[in-house]
Amino acid sequence: MGELTQFTWLLVVGFVLAFALAFGIGANDVANSFGTSVGSKVLTMKQACILASIFELAGAVLVGGKVSDTVRKGIVDPDTYAGEPEVLMAGQVSALGATAVWLVLASFFKLPVSGTHSVVGAVLGFTLVAHQAHGVHWVTLAKIAGSWVISPLLSGIVTVALYLAIRKWILLRGDSFKQGLRALPLFYGSTLAVNLFSVFFNGSSTLKFDEIPWWGSLIIAVGGGLLCGVLVHFFMVPWMDRKVSQEQTALTASADGGGGGNDYSAVASDGDGDSIGRRRRSSSSSSAAGAGGLAIG
């Protein structure tokens, strides 16, 4: 019992550092996703914090297990520390502390960084100090490092493709608001389908999701996406249409009574030489247009 209790302080320190790391993740990683939704006024800061509290936990429980396994034993072979588990324990606690400090410092200097990348570097660092290169899974590490380059490239390509499609089929149309409402079921349905597939395909072993075959995950994802699209089409779209129409009517009445107001028109030219009429509406109109962007994000 004495051999176990002498390292209890490491457990306590690790517990405290885990909260510090969670604080750093909230200040940096989670704040990255706030930038688009809060900045476009699709969500208020309070709404974003509530949604993050719910779905960050859900994501950790439903799909975080595989990433945790990679950090726990995919980067470094635990058998390397078979005769000295206290060294592995101290190293993992050190990685927690180093990552927490780095994320807080990066947030202080307004630098968007990745908590996952920081943890990977910290785990590799203490192993190189303790056992040099022995036990390091270099192939796994190379895959992780490769994803650091591939991820921004792929996300950039997908973003360009989505923006061009939205610009052509929605923004450049004369009835862009109506077109945007018609596209909302597709945006929300496809987003939910992708999320469901990521949850159930090779998902959490604790919840037995990894036992579901790929075609079962596909059926669940497609079915959930279709159901979401139907609900958005019959409930959310009419509600949003009524809400924006009412606010536009109130804005028009206010402008007529006040001799003008803030409604104005401007014509600009895009890169292809097309004339695009841009009209400032109400804040609710921009929120309706941004809802599709939130679903894509």
N, C-alpha and C positions, 0 to 999 in steps of 0.2 A: 504493500500500500504506500510505503514511503517513496518508492520510485515514481509513483503516479502523482502524488500530491506535490512533489517538489517542482513540478512544471505547471501547477494550477495557475500560477501568475501569468503564464503565457496565454492560457485560455481566457483569462479575464481581460488581459490587454488586447487580445485578438477580438474579443467581443466589443470592446470600446472602439477599436480601430475600424471595425465593420460599420459602426454607425457613422464614423467620420468619413469613411469611403462612400457610404450612401449619401451623405451630405454633399460630397464633391460631385458624385454622379448627378444628383439633382440640380446642382448649380451649373453643370456644364453639359453633360450628355442630354438630359431632359430639356434643358433650356434651348438646345439646338432645335428641337421639334417645336418649341413654343414660337420661335422666330417667325415662321410663315403663318401659322394659324392666328396668333395674337396680332402680329404686324399687319395682316390683311383685315383685321377686325372681324374675322369669322367667329372667333371666340374671345371672350373677355379673359383677363388673367385669372380670375377666380374660377371660371369654367374650365380653363386649361389645367389648372392645378388639380381640380376634382377629377377630371378625366385621366390625367397622368397618374394620380394616386391609385385609381382603379385598374387601369390597363397596364401600367408598369408591373404591378403585382401579378396580374393575370398572365402577362408575357413571361415573367420569371418562372411561374409555376407550370405553365403549359408547354413552353418551348425552350426554357432556359437550361434544362437538364443536360442536353448534349454539349452546350458550350461549357457548362461547369465541369463536365467530365474531361473535356479537352484541356482546360486550365489545370485541373487536378492531376491528371496522369497522362495527358497527351503530349505535353511539351517536355516533361522530364519523367523518366522512369522512376516510380516510387521505390522499386527494388534496390535502387542505388543506395538508398538510406535504410536498408533492412537492419543493419546493425546499430544504427544511430537515429532512431525516430525523433529524438529531441532536436536534432539538427534540422530535419525537415520541418518540424513544427515551428522552430524559431525562424526558419527561412520564409515560411508562408506568412507568419505574422509580420515579418519585415516587409514582405511584398505588399501586404495590406497597408501598412503605414506609409511606404514610399508612394504607392498609388494615390492614397488619400491626400498626401501633401502636394503631389504634382497636380492633381485635379483642382484643388483649392487655389494653388498658385496660378494655374492657367486661367481659372475663372477670374481671379483678381486682375490679371493682365488682359482680360477679354479675348482669350485664345480658345477657340473651339477645338477640343482634342477628344480622343477616344479613350474611354475608360478601359475597354477591352485590350486595346493596344498597350496601354500603360501596364496592365496586369501581366500581360505576356512578357514584356520587357523586364518587369520586376522579378518574375519567377525565373526567367533565364539568367538574370543577373546573379541572384543568390546561389544558383546551382554552379555557375562558372567560378564563383568564389570558393564554394565548399568542395567541389569535385572536378574543377576545370570543365572539360567537355564531356566527361563520362556521364552516360545516361541521358544525354540530350537527344531528343527525337528531331533530327535535323530536317527530315522530310516533312513532318507536320509543321515545323517552324517555317519551312520554305513556303508551304501552302498558305499559311497565315500571312506571311510577308507579301506573298503574291496578291492576296486579296486586298491588301492596302492600296495596291496600284489599280487592280481591276475594278474594285468597287466604285471609285469616283468616275472612272471612264464609262462603265456600264450605266450608272445612274445618270450621267450626263447625256448619254445617247438616248436613253428612255425618255428623259425629260424633254429633249429636243423634239423627239417624235410625237410625244403627247401634246406639246405646245403647238407644233405645226398643225396637228389634226384639229385641236380646239380652235386655233386661229382661222383655219380654212372653213370648218363646218359650223362654227358658232360665232366667233367674234366679227368676222367679215360679212355675216349675213345681215340683211336689213332688220330682221326680227330676232336679233341676237339673244334677247332675254328669253323669248319663248323657246328658242332652240336650246338655250342653256337648261331650261326646266325640263325639256324632253330628254336631255342627255343625263340628267341626275340619276335616274334608275340604273343606267349603265355604269356610271361612275361608282355608285355605292355598291351595286351588286357585284361588280368585278373585284372591287377592293375587298369586300367580305369573303368572296370565293378564294382569293389568294391567301388571305389570312387563315381561313379554315383549313385549306390544304396544308399550309405550313404547320398548323397545330397537329393535325391528325396523321400526316405522312411521316413515318419514322419519328413520332412524337415522344412524349414523356413515357418512360418505362414504368414509372411509379403508378401512373394512371392507366397503364396497359395500352396506350395509344400505338406503341410500336408493334403491337400484334395485329393491327388493322392492315389488310392488304392495300396496295397502292390504288386499286380500282375502287375499294371501299372509301378511301380518303377522297378520291376524285368525285364519287357520287355525293358524298356529304358536302363537299365544297361547291359543286355545281348546284345542288339542290338548295343549299343555304343562300347562295348568290341570287338564284332566281326568286326565291321567296322574298329576299330583301328588296330586289328590284320591283316586285309587284307591290309590296307595301309602300315603297317610296312613291311609286307612280300613282297609287290611288289615295294616299293620305298626305304625304309630305309635299308633293308638287302642288296640289290644289290649295293647301294651306299657305304655302309660300307665295303662290300667285295672288291669292286674296290679300295677304299681308302687304305685299309690295304695292298692289293696286290701291289699297286704302291709304298707304303712306304717301304715294304719289298724288292722290287726290287731295290729301290734306296739305301737301307741299304746294300744289298748284293754287289752292284756295288762299294759302298764306301769301304766296307771291303776288296774286291778283290784288289782295287787300293791302299789301305793303308797297305796291308799286314796283315790283321787280323781284328782288330776292337773289338767291345764289345760283339759280338755274342758268346755264349758259351753254353755248355751242361753240365748237372749234373744229376746224378741218385741218388735218395733218396729212402728210404723204409718207407712206411706208417705203421700205427699200425697193419695192418693185414699181413704185410710181403710182400705186393705187391710192385714191383718195378715201380716207377713212373718217367718217363723221364721228366725233367723240362728244358725247353730251354728259355733263355731270347731272346725276339724278339725286337720289336720296341715299342715306347711309344704308338703308334696308336693301336698296337695289344692288349695291356693291356686295352686301352680305350674301344675297341670293346667288350672285355670280361666283362668289368665293366659295360657296358650299361645295361646288364641283371640285375646286382645287383642294379643299380639305379631304374630300373622299379619295382623290388621287394620291395625296401625300400619305 
